[in-house]
């Protein structure tokens, strides 16, 4: 079994490409396609082992089962990330002018198609028939371990249960709980990664807005400087001109104050 797709690597791809003002969708799409191909192969192996082996004792089945479970969770997280990029483009068409309507439609279709494929694998993985087969295999093994050897109880008790069977079962239960905790951690980290990408997009938008505001302020300051130069030039011609300008400005202030009060 291959390593699958790594959420942290893909999240880094998002951050690096977003920072470079590039489009992260093609790269992530390629990685998701590769992950789904691997998942397809592992699911075929999983189904084969499910039918022809005792799933409780087969180490190969246990490895494939754990791998498929992790891959399903990871791929679902990345599908959500892809959906997020599509929605971001759809809601901000002016910002992504390089992506036309045809390309946007293709991206939406790709996400929908991949989602259906993964949902099919998830349904097979969680199928009640498969679960019953695994439970039945486990029960068979436990029944065999509980049988006393040569009609004599190995541990000297009345239940005929071997102490190694108890330790083996405890170890299996512990490993299963550890896998569940790790899977939950991976899911939470995946959600945090998607949230981080959303925040990064928002910060990029705010950065663009602040840049536009800085340009407008610079333009206004430049115009104000020109106006002040003209005003200084006008006021510097004669004392009569200065007095007239000051009176006009004073009257304008009085008029504005009056309008503000009586309005």
C-alpha positions, 0 to 999 in steps of 0.5 A, a space after each residue: 500500500 502506498 502512502 496516500 495523500 498527505 494533507 500537510 503537503 497539500 496545505 503547503 501547496 495551497 499556501 505557497 501557490 496562494 502567496 505567489 498569486 497562482 491557481 492551486 486547483 490544477 496541482 491539487 486536482 492532480 494529487 487528488 486523482 492520484 489518490 483516488 487511483 490508489 484508493 481504487 486499487 486498495 479497495 479492490 484488494 480489500 474486497 478480495 481479502 474480505 471474501 477469501 480470508 479470515 479478516 480477524 487473523 489476516 494481517 494483510 487485511 488489517 493493514 489494507 483496512 486501516 489504510 483504506 479508512 485513512 485514505 477515505 477520510 483524507 480524500 474527503 477532506 481534500 474534496 472539501 478543499 477543492 470545493 472551497 476553491 471552486 466556491 471562492 472563484 464562483 463568488 469572486 469572478 472579478 478577482 479570478 478573471 483568468 478562469 472563464 465560465 467554461 473552466 469553472 463548470 469543468 472544475 465543478 463537474 470534476 469535484 462532483 464526479 470525484 465526490 460520487 466515486 469516493 462516496 461509492 467506496 465509502 458505501 462499500 467500506 461501511 456496507 453492513 454485509 462486510 461488517 457482519 463478515 468481519 464480526 463473524 470472523 472475529 467470533 470464529 477466532 474467539 470461539 477457537 481460543 475459548 476451547 480447552 485443549 485435549 479436554 483440559 482447561 489450560 488455565 485451570 479455570 472453568 471458562 477454558 479461556 487461554 490467557 494469551 487470548 485475553 492479552 491478544 484481544 486487549 492489544 487489538 482493542 488498544 490498537 483500534 482505539 489508538 487508530 480511532 484517536 489518530 483518525 479523529 486528529 487527522 480529521 480535525 487537522 484537515 478542517 483546520 487546514 481548510 479554515 486556514 486556507 479560507 483565512 488566507 484568501 480573506 487576508 489576500 483580499 484585505 491586502 488588495 483592498 489596503 493597497 487600493 486604499 494606499 493608492 487613493 490616499 497617495 493620489 489625494 495627497 498629491 492633489 492636495 499638495 498641488 492645491 496648497 501650492 496654488 493657494 500659497 501662490 495666490 496668497 503670496 501675491 499681495 496683502 489685499 489678496 490674502 485678506 480677500 481669500 481669508 474672508 471668503 474662506 471664513 464666510 464659507 465656514 460660517 455658511 457650512 456651519 449654518 447649514 449643518 445646524 439648521 439641516 
